[in-house]
């Protein structure tokens, strides 16, 4: 009888600890998303760094985001790709910056498998501050129907292992979503996700 009681107490203790850990992880997740949103709003409200037109900046209060959703915060397998040839990525203008496919990220959302290509800018990797910078341009089923039709971006840094956290709650719009004077990379067709990614920044609504 004592062994049975001890086993039940141990089980309840484990459940309690797991619940506390889950709550702490969720709190950290929300904190990270809110910090990202606060930083982005501050950038867009600052006339020195904002991509907004003068007219839109005068009316700007904050960007619109999808509600934070932990479903879109996923652990991905980071697969480095070797011997990739540099290519000129299409942009919204005639500019053709040189990029190189650096890796692939493989992940699951609600039991379905997905893959995105990860790119590295040849220009940025020459700069000390950005030599570890990687970028994922993507489109999904919200593109043009809730989020910017030209797709969104996620920034990454080269990981030290073969795993990385991919958080679509940190997805943001290219500058050309706000101002046509900017030249923005267009997500390659292979980076289309056949899923509704309701996370990150929504489409910008003119004032």
Backbone bond lengths (Angstrom), bond angles and torsions (degrees), N, CA, C in turn:
res aa  C-N    CA-C-N  psi(-1)  N-CA   C-N-CA  omega(-1)  CA-C   N-CA-C  phi
1 X - - - 1.463 - - 1.538 110.60 -
2 X 1.359 116.33 -44.75 1.454 119.94 179.88 1.526 111.93 -62.23
3 X 1.344 115.82 -38.05 1.466 120.03 178.34 1.518 110.08 -64.11
4 X 1.326 117.33 -41.16 1.462 121.71 -179.32 1.522 110.12 -64.50
5 X 1.371 115.72 -43.75 1.464 119.81 179.63 1.518 110.48 -63.19
6 X 1.342 115.72 -42.18 1.472 120.80 178.42 1.527 111.08 -61.11
7 X 1.314 116.52 -41.15 1.467 120.88 -179.77 1.515 110.83 -64.05
8 X 1.327 117.29 -41.22 1.468 120.80 178.81 1.519 110.14 -65.33
9 X 1.348 116.09 -43.01 1.467 119.80 178.69 1.528 111.62 -62.47
10 X 1.326 116.08 -40.85 1.459 120.27 178.26 1.521 111.03 -63.24
11 X 1.346 115.66 -42.95 1.465 120.53 179.52 1.525 110.77 -61.94
12 X 1.342 116.13 -44.43 1.464 120.05 179.41 1.519 111.26 -63.84
13 X 1.334 116.27 -37.00 1.465 120.64 178.61 1.521 111.09 -65.15
14 X 1.342 116.39 -41.98 1.463 120.76 178.86 1.514 111.40 -64.67
15 X 1.334 115.55 -40.44 1.470 120.13 178.92 1.528 109.68 -63.35
16 X 1.334 115.89 -42.19 1.472 120.84 179.80 1.528 110.80 -62.77
17 X 1.333 116.30 -47.00 1.468 120.94 179.99 1.523 110.47 -61.53
18 X 1.331 116.78 -43.68 1.471 120.96 179.47 1.523 110.65 -61.72
19 X 1.326 116.29 -39.82 1.461 120.89 179.67 1.512 111.37 -65.18
20 X 1.340 116.16 -42.46 1.468 120.87 179.32 1.528 110.45 -63.65
21 X 1.342 116.29 -44.48 1.462 121.04 179.45 1.521 110.66 -61.60
22 X 1.344 116.53 -42.46 1.463 121.05 179.65 1.520 110.72 -62.86
23 X 1.329 116.90 -41.16 1.457 120.89 179.27 1.531 110.91 -65.26
24 X 1.335 115.95 -41.12 1.464 120.13 179.01 1.524 111.08 -65.31
25 X 1.340 116.43 -41.49 1.468 120.33 178.38 1.522 110.84 -63.55
26 X 1.332 116.63 -40.43 1.461 120.24 179.65 1.530 110.15 -66.37
27 X 1.328 116.10 -39.65 1.460 120.10 179.05 1.531 110.48 -63.53
28 X 1.330 116.96 -41.44 1.469 121.15 177.45 1.522 110.99 -64.22
29 X 1.332 115.67 -39.82 1.463 120.74 178.09 1.529 110.47 -60.55
30 X 1.338 116.85 -50.00 1.462 120.90 -179.53 1.521 111.23 -62.44
31 X 1.323 116.11 -39.85 1.458 120.49 179.26 1.522 110.79 -60.04
32 X 1.344 116.13 -42.54 1.457 120.71 179.58 1.517 112.45 -65.33
33 X 1.331 116.86 -41.73 1.468 121.18 -179.85 1.526 110.33 -65.93
34 X 1.327 116.87 -45.15 1.461 120.65 -179.39 1.527 111.49 -65.08
35 X 1.325 116.90 -35.59 1.463 120.58 177.66 1.526 110.26 -65.77
36 X 1.333 116.46 -41.13 1.463 121.15 177.34 1.529 110.37 -61.42
37 X 1.328 117.01 -46.36 1.457 120.97 -179.12 1.527 111.54 -64.35
38 X 1.331 116.28 -40.69 1.465 120.40 179.49 1.524 111.01 -63.89
39 X 1.323 116.29 -43.11 1.465 120.80 -179.51 1.527 111.04 -65.09
40 X 1.333 116.57 -41.78 1.466 120.36 -179.60 1.523 110.58 -66.62
41 X 1.329 117.03 -42.84 1.463 120.12 178.59 1.527 111.32 -62.63
42 X 1.341 116.36 -38.68 1.463 119.88 178.63 1.524 111.04 -64.56
43 X 1.325 116.23 -40.57 1.465 120.47 178.54 1.520 111.12 -62.53
44 X 1.317 116.45 -42.43 1.462 120.38 -176.39 1.526 112.68 -76.45
45 X 1.333 116.95 -22.16 1.459 120.25 178.41 1.524 112.31 -84.77
46 X 1.326 116.72 -16.02 1.463 122.20 -178.29 1.524 109.87 -85.82
47 X 1.304 117.21 119.75 1.464 120.54 -176.26 1.526 112.47 -64.08
48 X 1.338 117.25 -19.24 1.461 120.63 -179.99 1.531 112.12 -80.78
49 X 1.327 117.54 -24.92 1.466 120.71 -176.20 1.522 113.81 -120.54
50 X 1.316 117.75 -9.14 1.457 120.88 -174.30 1.531 112.39 -72.22
51 X 1.334 117.50 136.82 1.466 120.66 174.86 1.535 111.96 -84.23
52 X 1.327 117.01 -4.69 1.462 120.64 -176.54 1.526 111.46 -67.11
53 X 1.312 114.88 151.64 1.454 119.27 173.55 1.531 108.52 -66.72
54 X 1.297 116.22 161.26 1.464 120.40 -179.56 1.520 110.82 -57.48
55 X 1.323 116.27 -40.61 1.460 120.80 -178.12 1.532 111.31 -66.31
56 X 1.338 116.61 -43.92 1.464 120.04 -179.56 1.522 111.68 -70.02
57 X 1.329 116.51 -34.94 1.459 120.27 -179.49 1.523 111.18 -64.19
58 X 1.307 116.85 -35.10 1.460 120.76 179.76 1.524 111.98 -63.70
59 X 1.347 115.95 -27.38 1.465 120.68 -177.82 1.532 112.92 -102.50
60 X 1.319 115.86 -5.62 1.470 120.10 -171.13 1.525 113.07 -67.81
61 X 1.341 115.58 133.90 1.461 122.49 173.41 1.533 109.93 -115.62
62 X 1.320 116.83 -54.02 1.462 121.47 178.18 1.519 109.48 -166.68
63 X 1.330 115.38 160.11 1.462 121.04 175.80 1.524 109.52 -78.20
64 X 1.304 115.27 161.36 1.463 120.29 178.31 1.527 108.71 -102.78
65 X 1.310 116.32 130.09 1.459 122.85 -178.37 1.531 110.58 -120.79
66 X 1.324 114.70 152.18 1.452 119.01 167.62 1.532 107.99 -69.00
67 X 1.335 117.85 152.20 1.471 119.09 175.59 1.525 110.66 -58.56
68 X 1.330 116.29 142.92 1.464 120.41 178.24 1.519 109.80 -56.24
69 X 1.318 115.62 130.17 1.465 120.59 -175.20 1.521 109.14 -135.29
70 X 1.326 115.66 113.37 1.456 120.40 -176.10 1.524 112.91 -67.71
71 X 1.326 116.57 -18.05 1.458 120.65 177.42 1.520 111.49 -60.53
72 X 1.325 116.17 -28.53 1.461 121.06 -177.76 1.529 112.60 -98.83
73 X 1.308 116.12 16.40 1.458 122.12 172.50 1.526 105.70 -110.10
74 X 1.331 116.67 98.72 1.467 119.95 -168.17 1.527 112.31 -123.14
75 X 1.317 114.11 151.70 1.464 120.04 172.86 1.520 107.41 -87.63
76 X 1.318 116.45 126.96 1.467 120.94 -175.83 1.520 110.77 -118.42
77 X 1.310 114.63 150.70 1.467 120.67 173.92 1.523 107.90 -86.56
78 X 1.323 116.01 123.91 1.463 122.30 -175.54 1.528 108.08 -98.30
79 X 1.331 115.72 108.85 1.464 121.29 -175.67 1.529 109.08 -109.24
80 X 1.309 116.27 106.96 1.466 120.03 178.94 1.524 110.65 -68.63
81 X 1.319 116.08 137.57 1.460 121.19 178.58 1.521 108.53 -109.45
82 X 1.308 116.34 133.28 1.462 120.78 -175.71 1.524 111.33 -107.10
83 X 1.314 114.64 159.16 1.472 122.66 175.34 1.529 112.69 58.74
84 X 1.325 115.83 33.94 1.459 119.99 176.89 1.532 109.77 -79.59
85 X 1.303 116.76 140.65 1.453 120.88 179.63 1.529 110.30 -87.60
86 X 1.322 117.56 135.84 1.465 120.60 174.94 1.524 109.84 -60.23
87 X 1.318 115.94 149.25 1.470 119.38 178.78 1.524 108.71 -145.78
88 X 1.305 114.78 161.83 1.456 120.89 178.19 1.526 108.77 -92.85
89 X 1.297 115.84 114.00 1.466 119.93 -178.63 1.528 110.38 -80.04
90 X 1.317 115.84 135.67 1.454 120.50 178.11 1.525 110.27 -67.63
91 X 1.318 114.92 145.23 1.460 120.63 177.77 1.527 109.12 -128.48
92 X 1.306 115.76 -178.94 1.461 120.96 179.41 1.525 111.64 -77.08
93 X 1.330 117.25 -3.42 1.464 122.12 175.95 1.527 107.83 -127.98
94 X 1.309 116.31 -166.32 1.468 120.67 179.17 1.529 112.11 -79.54
95 X 1.315 117.57 -7.17 1.467 121.30 179.42 1.525 110.04 -64.13
96 X 1.335 117.62 139.98 1.457 122.34 -179.84 1.537 109.75 -132.62
97 X 1.323 117.68 82.06 1.466 120.18 -179.94 1.526 111.17 -68.94
98 X 1.325 116.19 150.84 1.458 120.76 -178.26 1.531 110.26 -89.89
99 X 1.325 114.54 124.87 1.468 121.87 177.11 1.520 108.67 -125.71
100 X 1.309 113.37 168.35 1.456 120.40 176.55 1.527 108.23 -141.97
101 X 1.311 116.05 135.34 1.467 118.74 174.70 1.521 108.08 -67.70
102 X 1.333 115.55 121.75 1.463 120.29 -175.72 1.527 112.13 -99.34
103 X 1.332 115.42 -34.69 1.466 119.17 -175.51 1.521 110.03 -164.07
104 X 1.315 114.24 177.84 1.458 122.96 170.31 1.522 107.82 -125.21
105 X 1.329 115.90 145.13 1.468 119.58 172.07 1.529 107.55 -113.23
106 X 1.313 115.10 127.95 1.461 122.32 179.63 1.529 108.21 -112.82
107 X 1.314 116.47 129.97 1.458 119.85 -174.45 1.534 109.91 -154.41
108 X 1.317 114.82 170.59 1.460 121.19 177.75 1.522 110.19 -125.95
109 X 1.325 114.86 144.07 1.458 122.29 172.10 1.520 106.90 -131.63
110 X 1.305 116.31 119.65 1.464 123.23 -178.09 1.531 111.70 52.76
111 X 1.336 115.95 40.72 1.452 121.03 174.71 1.514 115.30 83.81
112 X 1.331 117.48 -2.66 1.463 121.26 178.84 1.524 110.20 -102.98
113 X 1.334 115.28 138.45 1.468 121.08 -175.96 1.534 111.18 -89.06
114 X 1.332 115.37 139.81 1.461 121.69 179.34 1.530 109.72 -137.94
115 X 1.322 114.93 162.15 1.460 121.71 178.69 1.517 109.71 -143.68
116 X 1.320 116.30 140.35 1.454 121.78 173.94 1.521 109.50 -133.29
117 X 1.317 116.04 145.29 1.450 120.70 174.71 1.529 109.94 -84.57
118 X 1.315 114.71 143.07 1.467 121.92 178.96 1.521 108.17 -112.11
119 X 1.341 116.64 133.49 1.456 120.38 -174.25 1.525 111.91 -119.09
120 X 1.332 113.97 154.84 1.462 121.16 176.25 1.523 109.31 -125.51
121 X 1.319 116.25 132.94 1.458 122.04 178.63 1.516 110.13 -80.24
122 X 1.334 116.86 130.32 1.461 120.62 177.61 1.524 111.51 -67.13
123 X 1.321 116.90 -32.46 1.465 119.75 179.51 1.530 111.11 -72.15
124 X 1.332 116.36 -45.67 1.460 119.64 -175.91 1.521 112.72 -69.10
125 X 1.315 117.49 -33.00 1.463 118.95 -176.70 1.525 112.29 -70.18
126 X 1.323 117.07 -11.47 1.465 120.88 175.48 1.530 111.55 -80.71
127 X 1.338 116.09 -13.00 1.459 121.41 -177.48 1.524 109.17 -98.82
128 X 1.317 116.50 131.97 1.466 121.37 -175.62 1.524 112.43 -55.51
129 X 1.323 116.53 -39.38 1.465 120.42 -176.51 1.526 112.70 -70.52
130 X 1.333 116.64 -20.24 1.468 119.83 -174.60 1.526 113.46 -122.69
131 X 1.319 117.76 13.99 1.455 118.95 -175.37 1.532 112.85 -67.22
132 X 1.336 117.62 -19.31 1.467 121.21 177.43 1.529 112.15 -102.25
133 X 1.328 115.61 4.66 1.466 120.46 -174.72 1.527 111.84 -76.25
134 X 1.329 115.35 131.95 1.465 122.87 174.10 1.515 108.41 -127.81
135 X 1.333 114.69 164.08 1.456 117.22 -174.22 1.516 110.54 -149.20
136 X 1.342 114.29 139.95 1.468 121.27 178.82 1.524 108.58 -120.21
137 X 1.320 117.99 106.51 1.462 120.56 171.15 1.535 108.07 -89.99
138 X 1.315 118.03 134.66 1.465 119.15 -177.42 1.527 111.63 -148.92
139 X 1.303 114.77 159.13 1.461 122.50 169.93 1.521 107.82 -124.26
140 X 1.321 115.74 161.56 1.462 120.64 178.53 1.521 108.29 -153.19
141 X 1.300 117.66 -171.14 1.467 120.85 -175.09 1.529 113.46 -71.59
142 X 1.333 118.17 -9.78 1.467 119.37 174.12 1.526 111.54 -87.84
143 X 1.324 118.08 -12.98 1.473 121.60 -176.02 1.528 110.03 -60.69
144 X 1.322 115.63 116.91 1.456 120.61 -176.36 1.516 112.74 84.12
145 X 1.314 117.31 -1.65 1.469 122.12 -179.72 1.525 108.99 -141.89
146 X 1.310 115.12 62.55 1.459 120.80 -178.15 1.510 111.91 124.76
147 X 1.324 116.11 -43.68 1.472 120.72 174.80 1.529 108.71 -114.36
148 X 1.316 115.53 170.85 1.464 121.16 -176.62 1.531 110.92 -59.08
149 X 1.316 115.98 132.42 1.461 121.14 -175.83 1.509 114.38 -63.27
150 X 1.325 117.28 -25.43 1.461 121.27 -179.72 1.512 114.29 -83.20
151 X 1.342 116.86 2.89 1.456 120.13 178.72 1.516 112.97 95.05
152 X 1.317 114.72 174.65 1.462 121.21 -178.85 1.525 110.03 -131.50
153 X 1.337 114.75 171.58 1.461 120.89 -177.29 1.533 110.56 -123.64
154 X 1.332 114.78 153.27 1.459 122.33 168.85 1.522 107.45 -129.89
155 X 1.318 116.66 131.47 1.467 121.67 177.82 1.523 110.22 -92.52
156 X 1.325 115.86 143.25 1.459 122.23 177.47 1.521 109.32 -137.94
157 X 1.323 115.35 165.66 1.464 121.38 167.96 1.525 107.84 -120.67
158 X 1.318 115.93 150.27 1.466 120.47 -179.72 1.532 108.81 -57.54
159 X 1.329 117.66 120.68 1.469 119.84 -179.23 1.527 111.51 -80.43
160 X 1.305 115.48 161.17 1.462 120.19 178.31 1.523 111.87 -87.16
161 X 1.334 116.39 -15.00 1.467 120.90 -179.64 1.517 109.50 -119.76
162 X 1.333 116.11 -170.95 1.461 120.39 178.96 1.530 111.40 -99.29
163 X 1.335 116.42 21.69 1.460 121.58 174.55 1.520 109.52 -129.24
164 X 1.328 114.92 150.57 1.454 119.36 179.76 1.526 108.32 -153.29
165 X 1.315 116.30 150.24 1.466 120.51 175.30 1.518 108.37 -90.46
166 X 1.311 114.40 126.87 1.466 121.65 -179.98 1.530 107.06 -112.27
167 X 1.318 116.69 111.23 1.462 120.57 -175.67 1.521 110.27 -115.06
168 X 1.322 115.47 104.90 1.460 120.50 179.94 1.522 111.81 -71.77
169 X 1.320 117.50 -12.18 1.466 120.49 173.55 1.526 111.02 -67.59
170 X 1.337 116.57 -13.25 1.462 122.03 177.08 1.531 111.65 -102.12
171 X 1.323 116.89 12.76 1.469 120.28 178.46 1.531 109.36 -71.84
172 X 1.319 115.59 136.14 1.462 119.99 -177.70 1.526 110.47 -131.63
173 X 1.328 115.19 163.16 1.455 121.02 -179.32 1.527 111.39 -84.78
174 X 1.330 117.29 147.78 1.469 119.41 171.30 1.528 109.53 -67.30
175 X 1.307 116.13 157.25 1.460 120.39 -177.77 1.527 113.18 -58.38
176 X 1.330 116.63 -31.38 1.466 118.49 -177.06 1.531 111.93 -69.06
177 X 1.331 117.88 -8.74 1.464 120.90 174.09 1.528 110.32 -71.41
178 X 1.338 115.71 -17.18 1.461 121.81 -177.04 1.522 113.28 -113.11
179 X 1.331 115.21 -25.02 1.452 118.51 -173.32 1.533 109.42 -153.41
180 X 1.333 118.72 119.33 1.465 121.13 -175.98 1.520 115.01 -68.33
181 X 1.323 117.75 -6.11 1.463 119.52 -179.75 1.526 111.72 -73.97
182 X 1.340 116.68 -15.01 1.467 120.37 -177.99 1.524 111.39 -88.87
183 X 1.318 114.82 152.34 1.465 122.83 177.29 1.526 107.72 -110.07
184 X 1.330 116.82 115.58 1.468 120.72 -171.95 1.526 111.87 -121.96
185 X 1.340 117.45 137.30 1.464 120.55 175.17 1.533 111.61 -58.19
186 X 1.317 115.08 138.26 1.467 121.45 177.58 1.528 108.76 -94.89
187 X 1.332 118.72 127.10 1.464 119.91 -179.54 1.522 111.98 -56.02
188 X 1.331 118.30 127.02 1.468 121.06 176.36 1.533 110.45 -59.07
189 X 1.309 116.14 151.39 1.469 121.01 -176.01 1.525 112.52 -58.80
190 X 1.342 117.30 -30.78 1.466 119.98 -179.09 1.531 112.28 -69.98
191 X 1.330 117.25 -9.61 1.455 120.04 178.13 1.526 112.37 -101.83
192 X 1.322 115.02 33.09 1.469 120.71 172.45 1.519 109.01 -91.94
193 X 1.327 116.37 130.74 1.455 122.37 177.41 1.523 108.91 -104.19
194 X 1.300 116.23 123.05 1.463 121.32 -179.44 1.531 109.88 -83.89
195 X 1.324 114.31 61.84 1.454 122.09 -178.70 1.523 107.96 -157.34
196 X 1.310 116.81 153.01 1.456 121.65 178.15 1.525 108.80 -86.36
197 X 1.317 116.46 102.51 1.464 121.15 -178.02 1.531 108.89 -91.24
198 X 1.320 115.79 84.95 1.461 121.05 179.35 1.524 108.63 -88.06
199 X 1.320 114.42 73.40 1.464 122.95 -179.56 1.513 107.89 -156.38
200 X 1.324 116.48 151.26 1.448 119.60 179.96 1.526 112.83 87.08
201 X 1.321 115.49 -159.31 1.460 122.08 -176.57 1.522 111.64 -76.53
202 X 1.329 115.53 138.73 1.460 120.76 174.71 1.526 110.10 -87.32
203 X 1.325 115.10 176.36 1.469 120.51 176.44 1.527 109.34 -63.71
204 X 1.323 115.56 145.11 1.459 121.08 -179.37 1.526 109.98 -80.73
205 X 1.321 115.36 131.07 1.466 120.50 178.57 1.523 109.18 -103.41
206 X 1.321 114.97 123.20 1.461 120.03 179.52 1.536 109.94 -64.08
207 X 1.317 114.78 145.99 1.473 119.57 -179.06 1.522 109.68 -83.23
